[in-house]
Amino acid sequence: QVQLQESGPGLVKPSETLSLTCAVSGYSISSGYYWGWIRQPPGKGLEWIGSIYHSGSTYYNPSLKSRVTISVDTSKNQFSLKLSSVTAADTAVYYCARQFTWSDAFDIWGQGTMVTVSS
Amino acid sequence: QSVLTQPPSVSEAPRQRVTISCSGSSSNIGNNAVNWYQQLPGKAPKLLIYYDDLLPSGVSDRFSGSKSGTSASLAISGLQSEDEADYYCAAWDDSLNGYVFGTGTKVTVL
């Protein structure tokens, strides 16, 4: 069965870059689907960050676009998120998920990883 | 604030039916598919409904989705204690050029 697992530092300092990786098992990223990142600040709702296709085509949330980079490594069957110049407002649980197409539903989610921005 | 508006909370007794509304506009619900997610406490969201009214494999048929114009609804029939969760609608927004989630609704089983 398809599984996604996020990994990365749980604590990032303000103004630095947040970096997370999502390892995919049970399915080859190169076979299709889009792959995305969603976050959820403590006690708040969900926010889409962006999505990527195995070819490298990306779609970003316009409100975060200037700070976000999503990349894919098909050889390792994983994709990554970089969010630069972080502030306390970027503190959240970050989820990776599989997406039907760039504008469609996320059908399989990782368990999420908490990232705190603090000095 | 999200462009998809949901009631903050709904509650109902066991075995009853609840409906959660999701209000949007012509740039999102009116022109694109609506999806619904269930988030149990402390867990990752789970896809409940896609393409307005389709159920993914394994999702109970007590859940159903519908859409009319710029609004969508999620209905839960035969309410059970295990249905206590947060529910989010979502859709692509052509104006914002992004995938947007609703404000979320907390369902409480009395």
Interface residues (C-beta under 8 A of the other chain):
Chain A: G36 I38 G45 L46 E47 W48 S51 Y59 Y60 N61 P62 S63 Y95 F100 S103 D104 A105 F106 D107 I108 W109 G110 Q111 G112
Chain B: S2 N32 A33 N35 Y37 K43 A44 P45 K46 L47 Y50 Y51 P56 Y88 A90 W92 L96 N97 G98 Y99 V100 F101 G102 T103 G104
